[in-house]
Amino acid sequence: MHTIPSIIDPEHVDPPVENRAGLDEHRRLRRDEFWRVIPAYAEVSAAEFGDHKWQQRHTVSNVHQLRATVGGIAREEFFKDIEDGISSAPMALRISPYLLSLIDWENPAADPIRAQFLPLRSGQQPDHPMLRYDSLNEREDSPVPGLTHRYPDKALFLPQPSCPVYCRFCTRSYAVGNDTEMIEKMKLGASAGRWDEAFRYIESQPQLEDIVISGGDTYNLKAGHIEAIGRRLLGMPNIRRIRYATKGLCVLPQKIATDPAWTDALTRVVELGRKLHKDVVVHTHFNHPNEITGATEDALGIFTERGIHVRCQTVLQRGVNDSAEVMSLLVRRLSYINVHPYYVYVHDMVPGVEDLRTPLHAAQSLERHVRGVTAGFNTPFFVLDAPGGGGKRDVHSPDWYNRATGVSVFTAPGVKAGRKFLFFDPIQSLGEEARWRWSQPLERRAMIDEALNA
């Protein structure tokens, strides 16, 4: 009788998964009164802090308010650094007390939440010379104002231009928020006439089946508008899927419990979609595990009870989530609160935030490390939204990539056949010779020609 030799070395067997250190880290969500570290919030009760109206009333929108709120725990040079940073940033300052309280005020300069919402001039880098304000070509792909139609069966509808907070890295900084010293914004006011024009276009395109409602942020739509827009779209025979896009679950989760009119309106649209055999979901946006707290879990619990499915679209950012440890924890923590990690985007080429961009190869490496840390259906796709309107491409699919010059070329046969789309790694990530070449117009042209001809 033959025996099968063992191929397992007993001395090199991995320990049982359940015994590995830190495996339950994604379940440890903050439920302490963390806001009391902020001088202005030291006496604020849990009931007050947990009310969305209180949060909105105390939202910080300028450096004077920031100094009055955290002046006791931050140095004066910090406020000066932010003031100078705002003057060269594409987005106005707007941050909720909730987010402000989650910042590590013992070391705010290195904090991943601070990095996303409070610009420091000392950390900013010059914009890449190939950068454009509307990097994804949304305006050129808009048949009517506030409606981008790039993919054959999907369109992006922007009903209004404001958000509960303003992210430094917003890809739509050309239109979202107030004008800044750096950018005069495209005006997309919330008018019934503009909405009707968009709806008529959607109805006239039988191939359209999927509408993303964004902006701005759908959190800032009134309850009546949430329902009216949803019902109007669901009533169109061609529309099969609706996505409400909001960062609100990350920056103001209290609204879900304390604004029942808004939550009920969304629920009714989801229920109507279910009756019509159509899909209505929420797309949200978390970038770091520290953004997920007990308040987030409570808000998502309400959505889960009501059958509202939530997907997350994360933006890859240098110093925020560009390590395998942080991204893996984020993915598992999202899964734990019933949010489906859907996309991780390579940071778009938008102005004023070159310090947050990563090279393409960083995303490629990170994807390899993250894949396998949890179930496949909870593992996000790592994509690059090709500048110029090429749409979302897998980070491993460039037709050509030169890591030395930082130039990659993508094609998108199903979106814009025959065109080439160029992406450029941040110059700070390149070697000394390449950094010099990008400073020279003729060398710059040569690197681009090399990529296009390759």
Rosetta blueprint (number, residue, H / E / L):
1 M L
2 H L
3 T L
4 I L
5 P L
6 S L
7 I L
8 I L
9 D L
10 P H
11 E H
12 H H
13 V L
14 D L
15 P L
16 P L
17 V H
18 E H
19 N H
20 R L
21 A L
22 G L
23 L L
24 D L
25 E H
26 H H
27 R H
28 R L
29 L L
30 R L
31 R L
32 D L
33 E L
34 F H
35 W H
36 R H
37 V H
38 I L
39 P H
40 A H
41 Y H
42 A L
43 E L
44 V L
45 S L
46 A H
47 A H
48 E H
49 F H
50 G L
51 D L
52 H H
53 K H
54 W H
55 Q H
56 Q H
57 R H
58 H L
59 T L
60 V E
61 S L
62 N L
63 V H
64 H H
65 Q H
66 L H
67 R H
68 A H
69 T H
70 V H
71 G L
72 G L
73 I L
74 A L
75 R L
76 E H
77 E H
78 F H
79 F H
80 K H
81 D H
82 I H
83 E H
84 D H
85 G H
86 I H
87 S H
88 S L
89 A L
90 P L
91 M L
92 A L
93 L L
94 R L
95 I E
96 S L
97 P H
98 Y H
99 L H
100 L H
101 S H
102 L H
103 I L
104 D L
105 W L
106 E L
107 N L
108 P H
109 A H
110 A H
111 D L
112 P H
113 I H
114 R H
115 A H
116 Q H
117 F H
118 L L
119 P L
120 L L
121 R H
122 S H
123 G H
124 Q L
125 Q L
126 P L
127 D L
128 H L
129 P L
130 M L
131 L L
132 R L
133 Y L
134 D L
135 S L
136 L L
137 N L
138 E L
139 R L
140 E L
141 D L
142 S L
143 P L
144 V E
145 P L
146 G L
147 L E
148 T E
149 H L
150 R L
151 Y L
152 P L
153 D L
154 K E
155 A E
156 L E
157 F E
158 L L
159 P L
160 Q L
161 P L
162 S L
163 C L
164 P L
165 V L
166 Y L
167 C L
168 R L
169 F L
170 C L
171 T L
172 R L
173 S L
174 Y L
175 A L
176 V L
177 G L
178 N L
179 D L
180 T L
181 E L
182 M L
183 I L
184 E L
185 K L
186 M L
187 K L
188 L L
189 G L
190 A L
191 S L
192 A H
193 G H
194 R H
195 W H
196 D H
197 E H
198 A H
199 F H
200 R H
201 Y H
202 I H
203 E H
204 S H
205 Q L
206 P L
207 Q L
208 L L
209 E L
210 D E
211 I E
212 V E
213 I E
214 S L
215 G L
216 G L
217 D L
218 T H
219 Y H
220 N H
221 L L
222 K L
223 A H
224 G H
225 H H
226 I H
227 E H
228 A H
229 I H
230 G H
231 R H
232 R H
233 L H
234 L H
235 G L
236 M L
237 P L
238 N L
239 I L
240 R L
241 R E
242 I E
243 R E
244 Y E
245 A E
246 T L
247 K L
248 G H
249 L H
250 C H
251 V H
252 L L
253 P L
254 Q H
255 K H
256 I H
257 A H
258 T H
259 D L
260 P H
261 A H
262 W H
263 T H
264 D H
265 A H
266 L H
267 T H
268 R H
269 V H
270 V H
271 E H
272 L H
273 G H
274 R H
275 K H
276 L L
277 H L
278 K L
279 D E
280 V E
281 V E
282 V E
283 H E
284 T E
285 H L
286 F L
287 N L
288 H L
289 P H
290 N H
291 E H
292 I L
293 T L
294 G H
295 A H
296 T H
297 E H
298 D H
299 A H
300 L H
301 G H
302 I H
303 F H
304 T H
305 E H
306 R L
307 G L
308 I L
309 H L
310 V E
311 R E
312 C E
313 Q E
314 T E
315 V E
316 L E
317 Q L
318 R L
319 G L
320 V L
321 N L
322 D L
323 S L
324 A H
325 E H
326 V H
327 M H
328 S H
329 L H
330 L H
331 V H
332 R H
333 R H
334 L H
335 S H
336 Y H
337 I L
338 N L
339 V E
340 H E
341 P E
342 Y E
343 Y E
344 V E
345 Y E
346 V E
347 H L
348 D L
349 M L
350 V L
351 P L
352 G L
353 V L
354 E H
355 D H
356 L H
357 R L
358 T L
359 P L
360 L H
361 H H
362 A H
363 A H
364 Q H
365 S H
366 L H
367 E H
368 R H
369 H H
370 V H
371 R L
372 G L
373 V L
374 T L
375 A L
376 G H
377 F H
378 N H
379 T L
380 P L
381 F E
382 F E
383 V E
384 L E
385 D E
386 A E
387 P L
388 G L
389 G L
390 G L
391 G E
392 K E
393 R E
394 D E
395 V L
396 H L
397 S L
398 P L
399 D L
400 W E
401 Y E
402 N E
403 R L
404 A L
405 T L
406 G L
407 V E
408 S E
409 V E
410 F E
411 T E
412 A L
413 P L
414 G L
415 V L
416 K L
417 A L
418 G L
419 R L
420 K E
421 F E
422 L E
423 F E
424 F E
425 D L
426 P L
427 I H
428 Q H
429 S H
430 L L
431 G L
432 E H
433 E H
434 A H
435 R H
436 W H
437 R H
438 W H
439 S L
440 Q L
441 P H
442 L H
443 E H
444 R H
445 R H
446 A H
447 M H
448 I H
449 D H
450 E H
451 A H
452 L H
453 N H
454 A L
